[in-house]
Amino acid sequence: MVDSAGRPVALVDPARVAAVPPERRPWLAVDAVARGLDSVPALPVGADGERVLETVRTHPGAQYVVTAGEDVVGVLHIADLAQLLEPKRKTNT
């Protein structure tokens, strides 16, 4: 989610969205299924594998904000990281 100036302020949580019955979704405010960026762990662009794994261990979660300085440049989904580390393993995505 972005604010009126176009700055990222929150991430929509796919698990929260999936938990909302389809018939309720048109009336649900997006912030009800989002997490503020201040509560999402961040990883800098170019972080090495050790740094990524340490962040995942100390801040378990489904999403990690990827930053370049103050800018949000991406989102790392833990399922994607798991697929990269164990490509032959099936995931629930």
Backbone as XML, in Angstrom:
<?xml version="1.0"?>
<chain id="A" units="angstrom">
  <residue number="1" name="MET">
    <atom name="N" x="0.846" y="-1.165" z="0.000"/>
    <atom name="CA" x="0.000" y="0.000" z="0.000"/>
    <atom name="C" x="0.892" y="1.227" z="0.000"/>
  </residue>
  <residue number="2" name="VAL">
    <atom name="N" x="0.443" y="2.284" z="-0.647"/>
    <atom name="CA" x="1.181" y="3.539" z="-0.662"/>
    <atom name="C" x="0.294" y="4.654" z="-0.130"/>
  </residue>
  <residue number="3" name="ASP">
    <atom name="N" x="0.955" y="5.705" z="0.372"/>
    <atom name="CA" x="0.191" y="6.857" z="0.842"/>
    <atom name="C" x="-0.099" y="7.785" z="-0.336"/>
  </residue>
  <residue number="4" name="SER">
    <atom name="N" x="-0.695" y="8.931" z="-0.059"/>
    <atom name="CA" x="-1.092" y="9.854" z="-1.126"/>
    <atom name="C" x="0.094" y="10.416" z="-1.900"/>
  </residue>
  <residue number="5" name="ALA">
    <atom name="N" x="1.292" y="10.344" z="-1.317"/>
    <atom name="CA" x="2.496" y="10.810" z="-2.010"/>
    <atom name="C" x="3.193" y="9.676" z="-2.760"/>
  </residue>
  <residue number="6" name="GLY">
    <atom name="N" x="2.616" y="8.486" z="-2.712"/>
    <atom name="CA" x="3.203" y="7.356" z="-3.412"/>
    <atom name="C" x="4.270" y="6.606" z="-2.640"/>
  </residue>
  <residue number="7" name="ARG">
    <atom name="N" x="4.419" y="6.925" z="-1.350"/>
    <atom name="CA" x="5.412" y="6.237" z="-0.516"/>
    <atom name="C" x="4.814" y="4.951" z="0.042"/>
  </residue>
  <residue number="8" name="PRO">
    <atom name="N" x="5.554" y="3.835" z="-0.029"/>
    <atom name="CA" x="5.057" y="2.590" z="0.557"/>
    <atom name="C" x="4.887" y="2.738" z="2.069"/>
  </residue>
  <residue number="9" name="VAL">
    <atom name="N" x="3.749" y="2.267" z="2.580"/>
    <atom name="CA" x="3.481" y="2.363" z="4.017"/>
    <atom name="C" x="3.066" y="1.035" z="4.638"/>
  </residue>
  <residue number="10" name="ALA">
    <atom name="N" x="2.645" y="0.069" z="3.821"/>
    <atom name="CA" x="2.186" y="-1.214" z="4.355"/>
    <atom name="C" x="2.250" y="-2.286" z="3.276"/>
  </residue>
  <residue number="11" name="LEU">
    <atom name="N" x="2.229" y="-3.532" z="3.741"/>
    <atom name="CA" x="2.168" y="-4.686" z="2.842"/>
    <atom name="C" x="0.874" y="-5.438" z="3.085"/>
  </residue>
  <residue number="12" name="VAL">
    <atom name="N" x="0.207" y="-5.814" z="2.023"/>
    <atom name="CA" x="-0.974" y="-6.658" z="2.149"/>
    <atom name="C" x="-0.488" y="-8.065" z="2.467"/>
  </residue>
  <residue number="13" name="ASP">
    <atom name="N" x="-1.098" y="-8.677" z="3.463"/>
    <atom name="CA" x="-0.733" y="-10.017" z="3.905"/>
    <atom name="C" x="-1.625" y="-11.035" z="3.189"/>
  </residue>
  <residue number="14" name="PRO">
    <atom name="N" x="-1.047" y="-11.827" z="2.275"/>
    <atom name="CA" x="-1.863" y="-12.784" z="1.519"/>
    <atom name="C" x="-2.634" y="-13.765" z="2.405"/>
  </residue>
  <residue number="15" name="ALA">
    <atom name="N" x="-2.071" y="-14.165" z="3.527"/>
    <atom name="CA" x="-2.770" y="-15.092" z="4.427"/>
    <atom name="C" x="-4.008" y="-14.431" z="5.027"/>
  </residue>
  <residue number="16" name="ARG">
    <atom name="N" x="-3.895" y="-13.153" z="5.366"/>
    <atom name="CA" x="-5.064" y="-12.441" z="5.910"/>
    <atom name="C" x="-6.142" y="-12.285" z="4.846"/>
  </residue>
  <residue number="17" name="VAL">
    <atom name="N" x="-5.727" y="-12.009" z="3.613"/>
    <atom name="CA" x="-6.697" y="-11.886" z="2.522"/>
    <atom name="C" x="-7.417" y="-13.216" z="2.317"/>
  </residue>
  <residue number="18" name="ALA">
    <atom name="N" x="-6.668" y="-14.303" z="2.297"/>
    <atom name="CA" x="-7.256" y="-15.627" z="2.080"/>
    <atom name="C" x="-8.245" y="-16.006" z="3.178"/>
  </residue>
  <residue number="19" name="ALA">
    <atom name="N" x="-8.048" y="-15.463" z="4.373"/>
    <atom name="CA" x="-8.929" y="-15.787" z="5.498"/>
    <atom name="C" x="-10.272" y="-15.053" z="5.435"/>
  </residue>
  <residue number="20" name="VAL">
    <atom name="N" x="-10.375" y="-14.054" z="4.575"/>
    <atom name="CA" x="-11.619" y="-13.286" z="4.456"/>
    <atom name="C" x="-12.540" y="-13.990" z="3.456"/>
  </residue>
  <residue number="21" name="PRO">
    <atom name="N" x="-13.765" y="-14.291" z="3.852"/>
    <atom name="CA" x="-14.699" y="-14.926" z="2.919"/>
    <atom name="C" x="-14.886" y="-14.049" z="1.670"/>
  </residue>
  <residue number="22" name="PRO">
    <atom name="N" x="-14.914" y="-14.653" z="0.496"/>
    <atom name="CA" x="-15.025" y="-13.878" z="-0.750"/>
    <atom name="C" x="-16.189" y="-12.889" z="-0.761"/>
  </residue>
  <residue number="23" name="GLU">
    <atom name="N" x="-17.314" y="-13.261" z="-0.159"/>
    <atom name="CA" x="-18.470" y="-12.359" z="-0.172"/>
    <atom name="C" x="-18.265" y="-11.116" z="0.695"/>
  </residue>
  <residue number="24" name="ARG">
    <atom name="N" x="-17.288" y="-11.136" z="1.608"/>
    <atom name="CA" x="-17.009" y="-9.969" z="2.463"/>
    <atom name="C" x="-15.947" y="-9.053" z="1.867"/>
  </residue>
  <residue number="25" name="ARG">
    <atom name="N" x="-15.147" y="-9.550" z="0.955"/>
    <atom name="CA" x="-14.003" y="-8.796" z="0.430"/>
    <atom name="C" x="-14.352" y="-7.435" z="-0.160"/>
  </residue>
  <residue number="26" name="PRO">
    <atom name="N" x="-15.460" y="-7.289" z="-0.896"/>
    <atom name="CA" x="-15.755" y="-5.964" z="-1.457"/>
    <atom name="C" x="-15.969" y="-4.874" z="-0.402"/>
  </residue>
  <residue number="27" name="TRP">
    <atom name="N" x="-16.310" y="-5.255" z="0.826"/>
    <atom name="CA" x="-16.605" y="-4.272" z="1.873"/>
    <atom name="C" x="-15.502" y="-4.160" z="2.915"/>
  </residue>
  <residue number="28" name="LEU">
    <atom name="N" x="-14.415" y="-4.851" z="2.704"/>
    <atom name="CA" x="-13.325" y="-4.854" z="3.671"/>
    <atom name="C" x="-12.289" y="-3.792" z="3.311"/>
  </residue>
  <residue number="29" name="ALA">
    <atom name="N" x="-11.915" y="-2.974" z="4.280"/>
    <atom name="CA" x="-10.858" y="-1.979" z="4.051"/>
    <atom name="C" x="-9.521" y="-2.694" z="3.896"/>
  </residue>
  <residue number="30" name="VAL">
    <atom name="N" x="-8.711" y="-2.240" z="2.958"/>
    <atom name="CA" x="-7.440" y="-2.905" z="2.682"/>
    <atom name="C" x="-6.525" y="-2.910" z="3.904"/>
  </residue>
  <residue number="31" name="ASP">
    <atom name="N" x="-6.606" y="-1.885" z="4.746"/>
    <atom name="CA" x="-5.732" y="-1.862" z="5.924"/>
    <atom name="C" x="-6.081" y="-2.956" z="6.938"/>
  </residue>
  <residue number="32" name="ALA">
    <atom name="N" x="-7.247" y="-3.588" z="6.791"/>
    <atom name="CA" x="-7.612" y="-4.694" z="7.681"/>
    <atom name="C" x="-6.816" y="-5.960" z="7.372"/>
  </residue>
  <residue number="33" name="VAL">
    <atom name="N" x="-6.218" y="-6.020" z="6.196"/>
    <atom name="CA" x="-5.440" y="-7.201" z="5.801"/>
    <atom name="C" x="-3.992" y="-6.829" z="5.475"/>
  </residue>
  <residue number="34" name="ALA">
    <atom name="N" x="-3.540" y="-5.710" z="6.031"/>
    <atom name="CA" x="-2.183" y="-5.230" z="5.756"/>
    <atom name="C" x="-1.396" y="-5.063" z="7.049"/>
  </residue>
  <residue number="35" name="ARG">
    <atom name="N" x="-0.085" y="-5.036" z="6.899"/>
    <atom name="CA" x="0.824" y="-4.775" z="8.029"/>
    <atom name="C" x="1.635" y="-3.532" z="7.693"/>
  </residue>
  <residue number="36" name="GLY">
    <atom name="N" x="1.747" y="-2.625" z="8.652"/>
    <atom name="CA" x="2.568" y="-1.442" z="8.458"/>
    <atom name="C" x="4.025" y="-1.826" z="8.232"/>
  </residue>
  <residue number="37" name="LEU">
    <atom name="N" x="4.721" y="-1.078" z="7.401"/>
    <atom name="CA" x="6.118" y="-1.399" z="7.106"/>
    <atom name="C" x="6.993" y="-1.390" z="8.349"/>
  </residue>
  <residue number="38" name="ASP">
    <atom name="N" x="6.603" y="-0.625" z="9.360"/>
    <atom name="CA" x="7.396" y="-0.593" z="10.587"/>
    <atom name="C" x="7.363" y="-1.924" z="11.329"/>
  </residue>
  <residue number="39" name="SER">
    <atom name="N" x="6.404" y="-2.800" z="10.992"/>
    <atom name="CA" x="6.329" y="-4.107" z="11.654"/>
    <atom name="C" x="6.832" y="-5.250" z="10.766"/>
  </residue>
  <residue number="40" name="VAL">
    <atom name="N" x="7.373" y="-4.914" z="9.591"/>
    <atom name="CA" x="7.882" y="-5.925" z="8.664"/>
    <atom name="C" x="9.407" y="-5.865" z="8.675"/>
  </residue>
  <residue number="41" name="PRO">
    <atom name="N" x="10.083" y="-6.994" z="8.911"/>
    <atom name="CA" x="11.551" y="-6.980" z="8.900"/>
    <atom name="C" x="12.082" y="-6.520" z="7.545"/>
  </residue>
  <residue number="42" name="ALA">
    <atom name="N" x="13.225" y="-5.837" z="7.573"/>
    <atom name="CA" x="13.819" y="-5.309" z="6.345"/>
    <atom name="C" x="15.178" y="-5.941" z="6.078"/>
  </residue>
  <residue number="43" name="LEU">
    <atom name="N" x="15.474" y="-6.093" z="4.803"/>
    <atom name="CA" x="16.771" y="-6.575" z="4.335"/>
    <atom name="C" x="17.294" y="-5.587" z="3.305"/>
  </residue>
  <residue number="44" name="PRO">
    <atom name="N" x="18.565" y="-5.211" z="3.395"/>
    <atom name="CA" x="19.104" y="-4.316" z="2.376"/>
    <atom name="C" x="19.373" y="-5.065" z="1.071"/>
  </residue>
  <residue number="45" name="VAL">
    <atom name="N" x="19.235" y="-4.368" z="-0.043"/>
    <atom name="CA" x="19.618" y="-4.933" z="-1.336"/>
    <atom name="C" x="21.071" y="-5.370" z="-1.228"/>
  </residue>
  <residue number="46" name="GLY">
    <atom name="N" x="21.388" y="-6.505" z="-1.778"/>
    <atom name="CA" x="22.767" y="-6.979" z="-1.751"/>
    <atom name="C" x="23.150" y="-7.727" z="-0.494"/>
  </residue>
  <residue number="47" name="ALA">
    <atom name="N" x="22.199" y="-7.952" z="0.411"/>
    <atom name="CA" x="22.511" y="-8.714" z="1.628"/>
    <atom name="C" x="22.990" y="-10.104" z="1.222"/>
  </residue>
  <residue number="48" name="ASP">
    <atom name="N" x="24.035" y="-10.575" z="1.882"/>
    <atom name="CA" x="24.532" y="-11.913" z="1.558"/>
    <atom name="C" x="23.646" y="-12.973" z="2.213"/>
  </residue>
  <residue number="49" name="GLY">
    <atom name="N" x="23.865" y="-14.225" z="1.828"/>
    <atom name="CA" x="23.046" y="-15.324" z="2.326"/>
    <atom name="C" x="23.039" y="-15.429" z="3.832"/>
  </residue>
  <residue number="50" name="GLU">
    <atom name="N" x="24.194" y="-15.211" z="4.445"/>
    <atom name="CA" x="24.279" y="-15.288" z="5.909"/>
    <atom name="C" x="23.382" y="-14.250" z="6.563"/>
  </residue>
  <residue number="51" name="ARG">
    <atom name="N" x="23.401" y="-13.044" z="6.037"/>
    <atom name="CA" x="22.560" y="-11.964" z="6.589"/>
    <atom name="C" x="21.076" y="-12.282" z="6.400"/>
  </residue>
  <residue number="52" name="VAL">
    <atom name="N" x="20.720" y="-12.803" z="5.231"/>
    <atom name="CA" x="19.322" y="-13.155" z="4.972"/>
    <atom name="C" x="18.858" y="-14.232" z="5.951"/>
  </residue>
  <residue number="53" name="LEU">
    <atom name="N" x="19.652" y="-15.287" z="6.098"/>
    <atom name="CA" x="19.268" y="-16.374" z="7.000"/>
    <atom name="C" x="19.201" y="-15.918" z="8.450"/>
  </residue>
  <residue number="54" name="GLU">
    <atom name="N" x="20.113" y="-15.059" z="8.864"/>
    <atom name="CA" x="20.082" y="-14.536" z="10.236"/>
    <atom name="C" x="18.809" y="-13.717" z="10.465"/>
  </residue>
  <residue number="55" name="THR">
    <atom name="N" x="18.432" y="-12.902" z="9.486"/>
    <atom name="CA" x="17.209" y="-12.105" z="9.609"/>
    <atom name="C" x="15.985" y="-13.011" z="9.692"/>
  </residue>
  <residue number="56" name="VAL">
    <atom name="N" x="15.951" y="-14.043" z="8.864"/>
    <atom name="CA" x="14.822" y="-14.982" z="8.882"/>
    <atom name="C" x="14.751" y="-15.711" z="10.223"/>
  </residue>
  <residue number="57" name="ARG">
    <atom name="N" x="15.903" y="-16.079" z="10.760"/>
    <atom name="CA" x="15.919" y="-16.777" z="12.064"/>
    <atom name="C" x="15.461" y="-15.869" z="13.200"/>
  </residue>
  <residue number="58" name="THR">
    <atom name="N" x="15.916" y="-14.634" z="13.202"/>
    <atom name="CA" x="15.603" y="-13.738" z="14.319"/>
    <atom name="C" x="14.250" y="-13.043" z="14.178"/>
  </residue>
  <residue number="59" name="HIS">
    <atom name="N" x="13.737" y="-12.966" z="12.959"/>
    <atom name="CA" x="12.442" y="-12.316" z="12.704"/>
    <atom name="C" x="11.604" y="-13.207" z="11.790"/>
  </residue>
  <residue number="60" name="PRO">
    <atom name="N" x="11.124" y="-14.346" z="12.301"/>
    <atom name="CA" x="10.344" y="-15.238" z="11.441"/>
    <atom name="C" x="9.100" y="-14.538" z="10.903"/>
  </residue>
  <residue number="61" name="GLY">
    <atom name="N" x="8.832" y="-14.729" z="9.649"/>
    <atom name="CA" x="7.659" y="-14.122" z="9.032"/>
    <atom name="C" x="7.505" y="-14.601" z="7.612"/>
  </residue>
  <residue number="62" name="ALA">
    <atom name="N" x="6.441" y="-14.170" z="6.964"/>
    <atom name="CA" x="6.167" y="-14.591" z="5.591"/>
    <atom name="C" x="6.727" y="-13.620" z="4.570"/>
  </residue>
  <residue number="63" name="GLN">
    <atom name="N" x="6.955" y="-12.354" z="4.987"/>
    <atom name="CA" x="7.411" y="-11.324" z="4.059"/>
    <atom name="C" x="8.514" y="-10.495" z="4.696"/>
  </residue>
  <residue number="64" name="TYR">
    <atom name="N" x="9.436" y="-10.031" z="3.845"/>
    <atom name="CA" x="10.534" y="-9.166" z="4.270"/>
    <atom name="C" x="10.654" y="-8.042" z="3.252"/>
  </residue>
  <residue number="65" name="VAL">
    <atom name="N" x="10.729" y="-6.813" z="3.724"/>
    <atom name="CA" x="10.888" y="-5.669" z="2.839"/>
    <atom name="C" x="12.351" y="-5.589" z="2.416"/>
  </residue>
  <residue number="66" name="VAL">
    <atom name="N" x="12.585" y="-5.395" z="1.125"/>
    <atom name="CA" x="13.938" y="-5.214" z="0.604"/>
    <atom name="C" x="14.128" y="-3.722" z="0.361"/>
  </residue>
  <residue number="67" name="THR">
    <atom name="N" x="15.207" y="-3.173" z="0.927"/>
    <atom name="CA" x="15.418" y="-1.730" z="0.870"/>
    <atom name="C" x="16.746" y="-1.361" z="0.219"/>
  </residue>
  <residue number="68" name="ALA">
    <atom name="N" x="16.752" y="-0.172" z="-0.367"/>
    <atom name="CA" x="17.970" y="0.466" z="-0.866"/>
    <atom name="C" x="17.975" y="1.838" z="-0.216"/>
  </residue>
  <residue number="69" name="GLY">
    <atom name="N" x="18.734" y="1.983" z="0.859"/>
    <atom name="CA" x="18.672" y="3.217" z="1.643"/>
    <atom name="C" x="17.302" y="3.324" z="2.281"/>
  </residue>
  <residue number="70" name="GLU">
    <atom name="N" x="16.618" y="4.423" z="2.042"/>
    <atom name="CA" x="15.274" y="4.635" z="2.594"/>
    <atom name="C" x="14.170" y="4.107" z="1.682"/>
  </residue>
  <residue number="71" name="ASP">
    <atom name="N" x="14.534" y="3.670" z="0.487"/>
    <atom name="CA" x="13.538" y="3.239" z="-0.497"/>
    <atom name="C" x="13.216" y="1.753" z="-0.381"/>
  </residue>
  <residue number="72" name="VAL">
    <atom name="N" x="11.946" y="1.432" z="-0.474"/>
    <atom name="CA" x="11.517" y="0.035" z="-0.565"/>
    <atom name="C" x="11.591" y="-0.342" z="-2.042"/>
  </residue>
  <residue number="73" name="VAL">
    <atom name="N" x="12.380" y="-1.387" z="-2.336"/>
    <atom name="CA" x="12.564" y="-1.786" z="-3.733"/>
    <atom name="C" x="12.003" y="-3.173" z="-4.035"/>
  </residue>
  <residue number="74" name="GLY">
    <atom name="N" x="11.539" y="-3.864" z="-3.006"/>
    <atom name="CA" x="10.981" y="-5.185" z="-3.247"/>
    <atom name="C" x="10.493" y="-5.840" z="-1.981"/>
  </residue>
  <residue number="75" name="VAL">
    <atom name="N" x="9.959" y="-7.030" z="-2.161"/>
    <atom name="CA" x="9.474" y="-7.837" z="-1.046"/>
    <atom name="C" x="9.979" y="-9.258" z="-1.261"/>
  </residue>
  <residue number="76" name="LEU">
    <atom name="N" x="10.623" y="-9.802" z="-0.244"/>
    <atom name="CA" x="11.050" y="-11.193" z="-0.270"/>
    <atom name="C" x="9.989" y="-12.009" z="0.453"/>
  </residue>
  <residue number="77" name="HIS">
    <atom name="N" x="9.433" y="-12.977" z="-0.239"/>
    <atom name="CA" x="8.460" y="-13.891" z="0.364"/>
    <atom name="C" x="9.214" y="-15.130" z="0.816"/>
  </residue>
  <residue number="78" name="ILE">
    <atom name="N" x="8.976" y="-15.557" z="2.038"/>
    <atom name="CA" x="9.697" y="-16.701" z="2.596"/>
    <atom name="C" x="9.485" y="-17.953" z="1.742"/>
  </residue>
  <residue number="79" name="ALA">
    <atom name="N" x="8.325" y="-18.110" z="1.139"/>
    <atom name="CA" x="8.073" y="-19.267" z="0.273"/>
    <atom name="C" x="9.009" y="-19.254" z="-0.932"/>
  </residue>
  <residue number="80" name="ASP">
    <atom name="N" x="9.299" y="-18.071" z="-1.463"/>
    <atom name="CA" x="10.234" y="-17.972" z="-2.591"/>
    <atom name="C" x="11.644" y="-18.330" z="-2.155"/>
  </residue>
  <residue number="81" name="LEU">
    <atom name="N" x="12.034" y="-17.889" z="-0.965"/>
    <atom name="CA" x="13.358" y="-18.230" z="-0.437"/>
    <atom name="C" x="13.456" y="-19.737" z="-0.220"/>
  </residue>
  <residue number="82" name="ALA">
    <atom name="N" x="12.425" y="-20.336" z="0.339"/>
    <atom name="CA" x="12.422" y="-21.786" z="0.560"/>
    <atom name="C" x="12.535" y="-22.535" z="-0.765"/>
  </residue>
  <residue number="83" name="GLN">
    <atom name="N" x="11.836" y="-22.062" z="-1.782"/>
    <atom name="CA" x="11.897" y="-22.695" z="-3.103"/>
    <atom name="C" x="13.295" y="-22.571" z="-3.702"/>
  </residue>
  <residue number="84" name="LEU">
    <atom name="N" x="13.941" y="-21.449" z="-3.489"/>
    <atom name="CA" x="15.301" y="-21.251" z="-3.982"/>
    <atom name="C" x="16.280" y="-22.182" z="-3.276"/>
  </residue>
  <residue number="85" name="LEU">
    <atom name="N" x="16.116" y="-22.330" z="-1.970"/>
    <atom name="CA" x="17.030" y="-23.165" z="-1.194"/>
    <atom name="C" x="16.778" y="-24.659" z="-1.391"/>
  </residue>
  <residue number="86" name="GLU">
    <atom name="N" x="15.517" y="-25.032" z="-1.599"/>
    <atom name="CA" x="15.161" y="-26.441" z="-1.789"/>
    <atom name="C" x="14.220" y="-26.561" z="-2.989"/>
  </residue>
  <residue number="87" name="PRO">
    <atom name="N" x="14.764" y="-26.450" z="-4.207"/>
    <atom name="CA" x="13.908" y="-26.393" z="-5.400"/>
    <atom name="C" x="13.051" y="-27.635" z="-5.646"/>
  </residue>
  <residue number="88" name="LYS">
    <atom name="N" x="13.439" y="-28.785" z="-5.136"/>
    <atom name="CA" x="12.667" y="-30.009" z="-5.384"/>
    <atom name="C" x="11.573" y="-30.233" z="-4.350"/>
  </residue>
  <residue number="89" name="ARG">
    <atom name="N" x="11.564" y="-29.428" z="-3.306"/>
    <atom name="CA" x="10.565" y="-29.579" z="-2.252"/>
    <atom name="C" x="9.288" y="-28.844" z="-2.648"/>
  </residue>
  <residue number="90" name="LYS">
    <atom name="N" x="8.154" y="-29.457" z="-2.411"/>
    <atom name="CA" x="6.869" y="-28.824" z="-2.719"/>
    <atom name="C" x="6.508" y="-27.858" z="-1.605"/>
  </residue>
  <residue number="91" name="THR">
    <atom name="N" x="5.951" y="-26.684" z="-1.990"/>
    <atom name="CA" x="5.516" y="-25.698" z="-1.005"/>
    <atom name="C" x="4.015" y="-25.502" z="-1.120"/>
  </residue>
  <residue number="92" name="ASN">
    <atom name="N" x="3.435" y="-24.914" z="-0.094"/>
    <atom name="CA" x="1.993" y="-24.648" z="-0.064"/>
    <atom name="C" x="1.688" y="-23.248" z="-0.537"/>
  </residue>
  <residue number="93" name="THR">
    <atom name="N" x="2.089" y="-22.882" z="-1.743"/>
    <atom name="CA" x="1.796" y="-21.544" z="-2.262"/>
    <atom name="C" x="0.892" y="-21.606" z="-3.446"/>
  </residue>
</chain>
